[in-house]
Structure formats: C-alpha cells, structure tokens
C-alpha cells in the first residue's frame, strides 16, 4: 500500500501544479475526514486501530483526485465520510470488502451532484484557482465530453501527454500515471494480470471502433477520456477487491474493461470506469469460482488422458501364430 500511496502523492503534486493550493485543500480534507472517521468507527466497534494500515489514506487520495478541482469542500468531506462508513465499515472492514471504497463513494456522489461533477476548471501551468468553497466562473465541459461530441477535440498531443485539458484534477496526467503503473507493476504492488487484461479491452475497442482516423490517437482518446487508466489502475487493481486465482483475475479485468467501454460508448458518462470497476467487484467471487471449476475440469481431463495413455501402453496385442513360429524357430536352432 505504501507504494500506491506514494504514486498518488505524485499525482497530487501534479494537481497542485495545475490548480494551485485549492487542490491541496481538497486532498487534505479528504484525508483528514477519512482517517478521523475510520478511527472513530473502529473505536465504536471496540477494535484496535492499526495506524500502519494505509488503506483509508489510499482510498481518500484516490477519491480526492477523482474530483473536479472546483468541487465544494463540503462535498469532499461528505464523500470521504461516506467512503469510510459505507464503503469500508458497512461490510466489515478490509477483509470483507465487496466494493472498492473510493469507487462506491465517488459513484454515489457523481449521481447526487451530477452537474457539479461534470464541469471542470481549465488547467494551466502554475495555475491558481480561488480557494473559496464555491467556484462557478471559468468552468467548462470535460475532455470526455469533447471526445463524445467531436471526432477531433482541439487538444494537442503535447497537452494530452501532459494532462493539460479539462477533467478530474488527478486523472489526466498520462505520463505520470504511466510511470506510476510501471513502478507499481515492477514492485508487484498491483496485479499485472488484472491491469493488462482490463486495459487490453479499451485498447482493442479503440482499434476496432476508432474515434478518429488515426489508430494511435483513438487509443489515446479511449484511455484518457472517462479517467479510464487512472480508475483501472488505482480502483480496479485495489488489492482487497481482486480475485485470488489467476484465471479469476483475467475474467475480472476483461469484464471491468468491457463494461467500461460499453458504458462509455452508449452513455457518454464521464466516469464509466468507476461503474465498470464496481460491477466487476460484484462478481469477484464468481470469477474465482469459474476459474477454480475450469482448472479442476482441466486437471480431471488431464488425469483421464494420462490414465488412458497408460492403459494403451500396457495393452499389447499378442499374435499367437507369430509366437508359435518363434518358439519353433528356437527349437530348430537348438
């Protein structure tokens, strides 16, 4: 969890670089409310709080970075509290999680505060948003909205790589997210099977049904719109929610990626990947069960084939006439 937390801190710095102190306020509010709520609820359940457990700080950072930089502070605080009480403690803490806590909270608040979650400030180098709680001026539609309404959004390739386009404050920085993904995969902090199987589906969808004339541009649009890469890396690969078996992880990743693509294409949702992860969380145990049954069936088939092969080797047809001729030849030689 520590390596995931460090990567999220790097994305927090990028949010600060583009939006100023207000981005830090959002992150700190989410962290403070989340950790304080977790301590209070753990004490209420008469359990000892583990200060080494970074699951809540990781979820709080993930939740904050999914927010627009213009979101009200009260919405951030309420979402962080909801994340802890409903996303974590309602299911019995980390060992019994069904859904990713950050995804549960963000998905709920994205529905409740739809208009506020769909408008974003325009990022700029060394940007400084007002630190007031309510911001209404200078907001625009997201990059995802542009992709859905136009085949060629007016965003340069450099801006795409640097994340300088309207969207959630921590999910647009492709280069930083790519470095985070390489680091986490090399450290085995996240599951490579889940990540690559979930990312492969949007990439394939962009190739088969491209957004633009260029395949590479279409792949970039698919991965950057809807916070796809960020959600599949930090929510979809969350260690407490993924299946145990390798086959289950493949099914889980493919399902999350497939639903993300379908929901993005037919709903135009800004946060399709969040709902893709949540739906995949529902079937985590089923994916493990299917993988175990498939592995057991293959093992039984292999055992049956091995037994049949051994029987074939043991059974050697005897030709009595040849055996009699051989005995007669031996008698003649003697």
N, C-alpha and C positions, 0 to 999 in steps of 0.2 A: 504493500500500500504506500510505502514511503516514496518509491519511485514514481508512482502515479501522482501523488501529491506534488512532488517537485515539478513534474511536467505541467500540471495545472497552474502552478505558480508562474511558470514561464509564459503561459497564455494570459495570465493575469497581468503580467508586465506589459504584454502587447496591448491589452485593453487599456491600460493606463497610458501607454504611448499614444494611442489614437484618440482617447476620450478624456484624459486628464483625471483629476482627483475624484470625480464622481464615480468612475469605475471602481476605484479602491473602496469607496464608501459602500457600494453595492456588495462587493465581495466581503468586506468586514462585517456588515450587518448579517449577511447570510451565515458566516462562520460563527459569529457571536450568538445569534439566536439558536442556531442548530446545536452547538456544543452545550449551551446553557440548558436548552430543553432536554437534551439527551441525559445530562447529569441529573436533572430534576426527576425525569421519568424513571431513570434507573434507580434512584433513591426511593421513589414511591413504590417501586416493585421489590424493594428490600434486597437489591443486588449491589454488589460492589462495582464501582465504575472503573473501567480499565482505561487509564489515561494514555496507554500505549496504542490503543486501538484508533486507527486513523480513518475508519470507515465513514464516520459522520463528517469530519473535515473534508474528505474527498468528495462526498456527496454534496456538501454545502458549496464547495468551489464549483463543481460541475453544474449545479443549479444556477449559481450566480452568473457563470459565463454563458449560459444559455439565454439570459435575459437581454432585452434591449438596454443600451446604456442610458436611455431616457426613462426607464421604468420608475415608478414611485417607490420610495423606500419602504412604505407600509406594505406594499405588495410583496417585496422581497422578504420582509420579516415574517409575514403570514405564510408565504410559501415555504420558508425554511422550517417554521414550526410544524406545518402540515407534513412536511417531508419526514420529520422525526417521529411524530405521534402516529401517523397513518402508514407511512412508507416503511418504518422500521419496527416500532414497538407494537403496533396492532397485530403483527404476525409473529411476535415472539423473538425479536432481535435478529442478529446476523445469521444464526444457524437455521432459522426457519423462514428466511425471506422468500417471498414468491415473486415480487416485482422489484425492479431497481428503484430505490427510494427517491432519487432525484427525478427519474422519469415519471413516477407516479405523481409527484407534486407538480412538476412543470406541466405535464399533460393536463392535469385538472385546472391549473390556473391559466393555461393558454386558452382553455374553453371559456372560463369565467370572465377573463379580461381579454377577450379576443382582439378588440380594436387597439388596445394599448400594447399588446404583444406583436402586432403586425406592422407597426410604424417604428422607424429607426432614425437616429441622427446620422448624418453623413460623417464618416471618419476622416481625419486629417492628421498629418504628421505633427506631433506635439500639440494635439488638439486639447481644448479646454472647454468642456461643457459647463454650464452653470450648475452649481452644487445644490440648488433649490430642489425641493422634493418633487415639484410638478414642472414638467417641461412640455410645452405644446408647440413652440416655434421651431422651424427648421427640420421637421420630421418628414420622412419620405418613405415610399414603399421599398421593400427589400429587393435584393438581387434575385431571389427566388421568384418574386412577382414579375420581374423583368424577363426572366427566362421563360416563364409560362405565357407571357403576353407578347413576346417578340422572339424571333429566331436568332437575332444577333444583338444582345444587350450592349449598350455603349460603355463597355468596361474593357480597358486594355489588358493585354496578357500580363504586363508587369503588375498592374493593380490586382489582378486575380491572384497572382503568386504572393503578393504582399498582404492581401486581405484588405485592401483599401476600397471597400464597397459596403453598402448598407446591409446590415444583418445583425444577428446576435453578437454581443461585444467580444466573445471569446472563441467563436467557431469559424471565423472567416480566414484565419491566418494559415494558409495551406502549407507554407514552408515549415513553420514552427510545428504544426500538427504532424507533418511528415517526419520531422526529426524526433518528435516525441514517440511516434509509432515505431520507428526503427529502434530507439532506445528501449522501449518497453518490451518489444518483441525479443530483442537480443538478451535482455535480462530475465525473460520468461515471466515478467510481471503480468502480462495478459496472454491469453491463449492465441497462438498463431493460427490454429485451426479455425476458431470462431472468427477471427478478424479477416483472414483471407477468404473464407467461404462467404462471409457476409458482404465484403467489398466486391467480390467477383460478380455478384448478381447485378448491381448497378452498372458496373463497367460493361458487362455483356448487354444490358438493356440499352446503354448509350450507343453501343456499336450497332445493334440490330435496329433500333429506332432512334436515330440521332436527332439532336436538337438543331444542328447546323450542318453545313456542307462538309466541314472538317471533322473527322472522327475524333481527333485528339481534343479539339475544342468542345465537342459534345461530351466527351468523357469528363473533362474539367467542369463543365456546367452541371453534369449529373452529380458529381462528388461534392461540389461546393454549394449547390443550392439545397435548401432544406436542412442545412447543418449535418449532412449525411455522414461525412468522415468522422467528425467530432462525436456524434451520437453513437455510431457503431464501434468506435474505439473506446470511449470512456463510459458509455452506458451498456452497450451490447456485450462488451468483454468484462464487465464487472465481475470479479471472482466469486461473489456469493450467489450469483444467479445462473451461471452457465452449467450445462450438464457435466457429469463426471466422465462419461465414456467418450472416446474419440469419435465414434460414429454418431453419437448424440450431439456432439459439438458441431459436426458437419451439418446435420439436419437443422440444428438451431440457427447457425449462421446463414444457411441458404434461405430458411424461412423468414428470418428477420430482414435480409436483403430483398427478398422477393416482395414481401408486403410493403416495404419502404418504397420500392419502385412503383408498384401498382397504386399505392395511396398517393404518391407524388403526382403520377401521371393523370389520375382521374379525379383528384380532389383539389390539387394545387395548394396543398397545405404547406405552410412554412416549416412545420415540424413533423413531417411524415415519419422520419426515422425514429422519433420518440415513441410514436404509437406502434411502429414496427417492432421495436425492442420490447415494449410492454406486451404485445400479443405473443411474441416468441417466449417471453417469461412464463406465460400461462401453460405452455406445452413442454416445459423443460423436462419434467418427469416422463412425459410421454415419449420424448425423443430418446431419453436414456433407455426406456423400456423397449422401444423398437430396435435400438441398436443392440441391446443385450439379446433379444429374441433372434435377430438376424445373425449375430455372432454364434449363438447356441445352435441355430439351424445349420450354419456352415460347418461348425465343428462336428455335428452329428453326421452330416453328409460326408465329410472327410473321413470320419471313422468308418462309416459304412463302405465307402470306396476302398479304404485300406483293408478292411476285412474281406471284401470281395476279391481284391488283388491277391491276398494271401491264400485264399481258397483256390484261386486259379493256378497259383504256383504249386500248391500241394497236389492238386489233381493232375496226374499224368496218365493219359490213356495207355493201356498195355495191349499190345498186339500179340496174342497167344501164338500165332503161326510163326512170327519172327522170333519169338522167344524159344520155340521148339527147334527151329532151324539153327539157332545159335548154339543150343545145347548139343545138337547132333554134330555141329562143326567141331566143337570142343572134344567130343568123344572120338571123332575121326582123327583129329590131330594127336591125341594121346595114343 
